[in-house]
């Protein structure tokens, strides 16, 4: 039950829909926003990451809702995480 969403579906439905969109748009990576206090999205994060890597070969970066609050994270930290992630994605594609 921890991986059910509020619309009454299992995690598979949410993950499959996300992967469908990623395939359709030919994305190279996922940046996943986890809303603080939302058990479903926080719990699904690792499942989404594992499925995206296994089925599509793409990495996932997770951002927590706390990162919108400057008393927890500052812009430099977020920018650093994004830079590292983008560089990693470029290396995976052989572009860096």
N, C-alpha and C positions, 0 to 999 in steps of 0.2 A: 504493500500500500504506500510505502514511502516514495515510490516512483510513479505514482498516479498523478495526473494533473487535474485541475479543478473542473475541466469539462468532462471528466469521468472516463478518461482513456488511459491506457497503459503507456509507459515510457516509449515503447516501440513506435507508437503512432507519431509522437512528437519528433523522435530521432529520425524516423524514416522520412517524414515531411521535410525536415531540415536537410537531410542528405539529398533528397530529390531536388530541392532548390539549388543546392551547391552543384550538383551534376548539371542541371539545366543552365546555370549561369557560368559554369566552368571556373569556379573560384579556386584559388590557390591556397587559401587558408581561411580559418574561422576565428573571429574574435567574438567570444561568447560573454554576454553580460549576465551576471548572476545577481538577481535582486536580493538584497539583504532580507532575511526572514521568509523568503519564499522556498519552502522545503522542496517543492517539485523542481524548480530550476537549479537550485544548489545541488540537489541529489542527482539530477540528470547530467550534470556537467561532465563527470568522468565517463559516463556511458557515451555521451555525445563525442567526447574526445577520442575514446577508444574506437568507436565505430567509424568516425571520420578518417582516422589513421588507417584502420584495417581495410575499409571498403573503398576509400577514395585516395588514400595516400597523402592526405593533407593534415597539417598540424592545426592545433587549436590553442589560442591564448584566452585565458579566462580573466575577466575583470570583475571585481566585486563592487556592489553598489556603494560600499564605503569609499571607493575611489572617486566618487563625485563630491565627497565632503573634504574640503581642504584642511580640516583639522586632523584628518587621518592620513591623507596622501597629498603631496604637492605635485604640481604640473611637471616638474623635473623628473620625479620618480616615474610617473606615468609615461612621459616621453621616452625615458630610458628603457622601460619595458617594451614599448612599441618599437623602438630602434633595434633592440636585440632580436625581437621576434621577426621583424621585417628582414633583417640581415640573415637570420636563420632560414627564412623562406626563400630568399634569393640564392643562398648557398645550395639549398636542396634542389633548386631548378638549374643550378650551374651558371647562375648569372652574377655571381660575386666571387 
